[in-house]
């Protein structure tokens, strides 16, 4: 009974994100028509979510839980020839990454629009439980514009409360 998932999509009511070499917070408003929160783990179903759209934070449930994440982004325009976009999952409390627990890079290919997908497992210890986790994006050079933004979170294991 520990498993469950949530899919959060941006409704594009917020402006496109411009990502450059300075880490930017990934924002997703949850208003997209393909958002789904009816299959959350039973202990939080109808109470809270795995992704908080107000703080744009991943909110693990219990110490020791593990999750799989998939972040999908649509790149609509590119400027200055970036060759990669980096993602950092940060569990610090600041406006910039300070306690990065996972990071990935994706190559920027020629031609837009293009989709970039990051997929990785994570686990939750005390700092993650206290602060939640925020996703930051940056390029190695230049900039790009990201529109369609989704996050899919699956709880894969739990040791309970």
Backbone torsions as a table, in degrees:
resi	resn	phi	psi	omega
1	UNK	NA	1.0	-177.5
2	UNK	-78.2	-25.1	-171.7
3	UNK	-75.5	159.6	176.5
4	UNK	169.2	171.6	-176.6
5	UNK	-151.8	165.9	176.6
6	UNK	-145.9	139.3	175.8
7	UNK	-120.2	121.6	-176.6
8	UNK	-119.8	123.3	-178.2
9	UNK	-121.0	144.4	177.4
10	UNK	-77.3	137.4	179.2
11	UNK	-86.1	5.2	-179.0
12	UNK	59.6	21.8	172.5
13	UNK	-80.1	-17.3	175.3
14	UNK	-96.7	154.3	-178.6
15	UNK	-65.9	160.2	173.6
16	UNK	-57.1	151.2	177.1
17	UNK	-93.0	131.6	171.8
18	UNK	-98.1	119.8	-177.4
19	UNK	-107.5	127.4	176.6
20	UNK	-130.1	-157.8	-174.8
21	UNK	-75.1	-9.0	174.8
22	UNK	-93.9	127.5	-178.3
23	UNK	-55.7	130.5	178.7
24	UNK	-118.2	139.9	178.4
25	UNK	-68.5	131.5	173.5
26	UNK	-75.1	122.2	178.0
27	UNK	-111.9	136.2	177.5
28	UNK	-139.1	120.4	-174.1
29	UNK	-82.6	-14.6	178.7
30	UNK	78.8	5.6	-176.1
31	UNK	-92.7	2.5	179.3
32	UNK	-68.0	144.1	-177.3
33	UNK	-62.0	-18.5	179.4
34	UNK	-98.4	10.9	174.2
35	UNK	-68.7	143.4	-179.4
36	UNK	-147.4	122.7	178.1
37	UNK	-127.6	17.2	-179.7
38	UNK	-81.6	-2.0	-177.1
39	UNK	-122.7	27.8	176.7
40	UNK	-64.5	160.2	173.0
41	UNK	-53.9	142.7	-171.0
42	UNK	-56.7	-34.3	-175.9
43	UNK	-71.9	-13.6	177.2
44	UNK	-118.1	-6.0	-178.1
45	UNK	-57.4	123.9	-179.4
46	UNK	81.0	-0.7	-177.5
47	UNK	-113.0	-50.1	-178.6
48	UNK	-151.9	-173.7	-177.0
49	UNK	-129.6	166.5	174.2
50	UNK	-79.8	-26.4	176.8
51	UNK	-121.1	120.8	179.7
52	UNK	-89.9	111.8	-177.0
53	UNK	-75.5	-14.4	176.5
54	UNK	-76.5	-44.4	-178.8
55	UNK	-99.2	-6.3	-175.5
56	UNK	54.8	48.1	-176.5
57	UNK	-125.0	144.0	169.7
58	UNK	-81.4	130.8	-175.3
59	UNK	-119.6	93.6	178.3
60	UNK	-64.9	157.8	-174.6
61	UNK	-88.8	-57.3	-175.3
62	UNK	-126.2	154.1	172.1
63	UNK	-57.0	129.4	178.6
64	UNK	92.3	-8.4	177.4
65	UNK	-62.2	153.3	171.8
66	UNK	-125.0	153.3	-174.9
67	UNK	-142.4	154.5	167.1
68	UNK	-111.0	135.9	179.2
69	UNK	-117.8	145.1	168.0
70	UNK	-133.6	123.2	177.2
71	UNK	-113.4	124.5	179.6
72	UNK	-120.8	131.9	-175.7
73	UNK	-132.7	141.4	174.9
74	UNK	-103.0	121.8	177.3
75	UNK	-92.2	118.3	-177.3
76	UNK	-98.5	-27.3	178.2
77	UNK	-153.1	154.4	-177.9
78	UNK	-134.1	140.7	178.0
79	UNK	-139.0	139.3	175.8
80	UNK	78.4	14.5	173.3
81	UNK	57.8	51.2	173.1
82	UNK	-66.0	142.7	178.1
83	UNK	-101.9	-13.5	178.1
84	UNK	-154.1	157.4	171.5
85	UNK	-123.1	129.4	-178.3
86	UNK	-102.2	141.9	174.8
87	UNK	-116.3	136.3	175.9
88	UNK	-129.1	129.8	171.8
89	UNK	-97.0	115.9	-173.1
90	UNK	-114.5	136.3	177.8
91	UNK	-112.0	16.5	174.5
92	UNK	-80.0	179.9	-177.2
93	UNK	-107.3	-1.1	-175.8
94	UNK	-85.4	178.4	179.1
95	UNK	-83.8	-3.9	176.2
96	UNK	-132.4	157.6	-178.8
97	UNK	-59.4	133.2	178.3
98	UNK	-135.1	-28.0	177.1
99	UNK	-131.3	81.8	-176.5
100	UNK	-83.1	123.4	-179.8
101	UNK	-105.8	-11.7	176.2
102	UNK	-157.6	142.4	176.3
103	UNK	-146.0	148.7	179.0
104	UNK	-146.0	153.5	175.2
105	UNK	-120.4	146.8	175.4
106	UNK	-129.4	137.3	178.3
107	UNK	-71.6	140.7	174.2
108	UNK	-93.7	117.5	-178.1
109	UNK	-93.6	159.4	179.2
110	UNK	-68.7	137.8	176.2
111	UNK	98.8	135.0	176.8
112	UNK	-132.6	153.8	1.7
113	UNK	-74.0	156.6	178.4
114	UNK	-145.5	149.3	177.0
115	UNK	-105.1	139.5	174.7
116	UNK	-118.8	132.6	179.7
117	UNK	-124.7	128.1	173.0
118	UNK	-110.2	136.7	179.6
119	UNK	-143.6	128.1	-176.5
120	UNK	-164.1	154.7	175.6
121	UNK	-88.2	154.3	174.9
122	UNK	-142.1	163.1	174.2
123	UNK	-132.4	159.2	-175.6
124	UNK	-117.2	122.0	172.0
125	UNK	-114.6	-169.6	-167.0
126	UNK	-60.3	-41.9	-178.9
127	UNK	-66.9	-38.9	177.3
128	UNK	-63.8	-42.7	178.1
129	UNK	-62.0	-44.1	-177.4
130	UNK	-68.4	-42.8	-170.5
131	UNK	-104.4	-17.7	-169.4
132	UNK	73.5	179.9	-179.4
133	UNK	-129.1	134.9	179.1
134	UNK	-115.1	145.5	179.9
135	UNK	-102.4	127.5	177.2
136	UNK	-115.6	144.6	-179.8
137	UNK	-125.1	144.3	172.6
138	UNK	-155.7	158.4	176.0
139	UNK	-100.2	167.1	175.3
140	UNK	-80.8	-26.3	177.3
141	UNK	-163.9	163.3	178.9
142	UNK	63.5	-155.3	-178.5
143	UNK	-151.4	166.8	173.7
144	UNK	-148.7	161.2	-179.9
145	UNK	-111.6	129.1	-178.3
146	UNK	-114.5	129.7	176.1
147	UNK	-112.7	-100.7	-174.2
148	UNK	-45.3	116.9	-176.2
149	UNK	-129.1	127.7	177.0
150	UNK	-137.4	154.2	171.6
151	UNK	-134.9	134.9	179.0
152	UNK	-120.2	121.6	-175.9
153	UNK	-121.2	124.8	176.6
154	UNK	-117.5	126.2	173.2
155	UNK	-81.8	117.2	-174.6
156	UNK	-99.5	-23.8	176.5
157	UNK	-158.1	158.6	177.9
158	UNK	-153.7	142.4	172.4
159	UNK	-98.8	0.6	178.1
160	UNK	84.0	-173.5	-176.1
161	UNK	-76.5	NA	NA
